[in-house]
Amino acid sequence: MRGMLHPSMLEHLSEADRHTLERLARAVGDPSGPPRDLDALGRLLARPEVFDALFGRGEVEELLVTSPFLTFAVVVHRGWAELAECTHVREWVGPRQRLPVLSAGELREFLDDPARRFFLAELLASYTRVVSGSTWVRTRRGWRRRRWSELDPLRLAELLDVLPEREHAGVYRRLGDLALFLTGVFPDHTELSAFGRHEVHRLRVVAGLDPGPGERPLPGTAGTVALLEHLGTAWYRQARRRAAFGDAVGVRILDDVADRFAAARRTLNHLTDRYLFAQRTRWFGQPAG
C-alpha cells in the first residue's frame, strides 16, 4: 500500500481542497502544485506550517476553505510528524484517566503507512454527518417501524436482517468503523455506557463470535471499550470476507486495521486528546447513551 494513492482519496478532495493545497504548497516553498501520490501528499500535510495555516496560527493570510476530510488529514499527519519527536504519550487507561506510557514509537509505526493515515482521516470525516433512518422489522406483534442510527451499533446491526446479502459488507464495515470511532474519539463516554447482557449476546452473534453448542464461551471483557475492540476486529474481518475483490487496496486496509485495531484505537485516543478534544462535540456531536 505504501506510496499508492487510492482513487477514493482523490475523490475526497473537493475543488476547494485542491486550491487550498496549491496555495499551501506555494506557501511552504513547493511550487509543483498539489502532490499526486500518498507519500508526497503526506509530507505536505505533515508540515507544521500547513497545520498552523489551517488552524489560524500561521502567516498564510488567504482564507483557506477545506473539507472535513482534508482538515482531519492535516490533524492525522501533524500527529504523525510530532510523534517522531516524542518518547512517551499520555495514554487512555480509563474514564478521565491518562498515564504517561513509552508507546510513542508504536503509534508512530502505525501512522508510518500512508494508507492508514488516510483511513483515519476518512473515518473521522465520515462521522461529521451521521446517517440515520428507519426500517420495518417483524416483531411478535407484527411489523413495526424502527429508527436506526449509525451511532447505535444495535440498530445498525439490525440492517443485516433487512438488507440483501450483497450489501452486508458495507454494514459490517460501518460497524467496525463505529467501534473504532467510539473507542478512539469518545473513550470516556463509551466506557461508561455499558451494554446489557442480551445486547452483548446479540452483538457477538452478529460478529460471528458467540459460541455454538458445546463450544467454550468467550472470555469476559474488562469494559465497553475492550468489548468494542473485540467486536470491531471481528466486524472488520466480516467486512473483509464479504468485500468486493476488485477493490484490492480497500480489502488490504480492512485486513490491516482488523489486525491492528488496538493500535488504531490508541492512535485515535492520542490524536483526539492532542488536537480535537476541545472541539469534539462541534465536529461530531455527543454520542447517545
URZI-V729226 format. One line per field, one symbol per residue. psi: psi as a letter, one per 20 degrees, with the letter a starting at -180 (. if undefined). Layout:
psi=???
//
This chain:
psi=hpipophhghhiorhhgghghgghghhjknjiapqjrhgggghghiphhgghghkkiajoiqpppqrhghghhggghhggghhhjqhrqoqpirpkppqpqmjhhggghgihphhhghghgggghhjiopprbqrpqprhjapqppqqqijohghhhhhhiiqqhijhghghghgggggggghhhlhggghinqqrghgggghhghikipqapiqqqqqrqiahggghggggghghhggghiqpihmgghghhggghghkgghgghghgghghhhighjghhgiapqr.
//
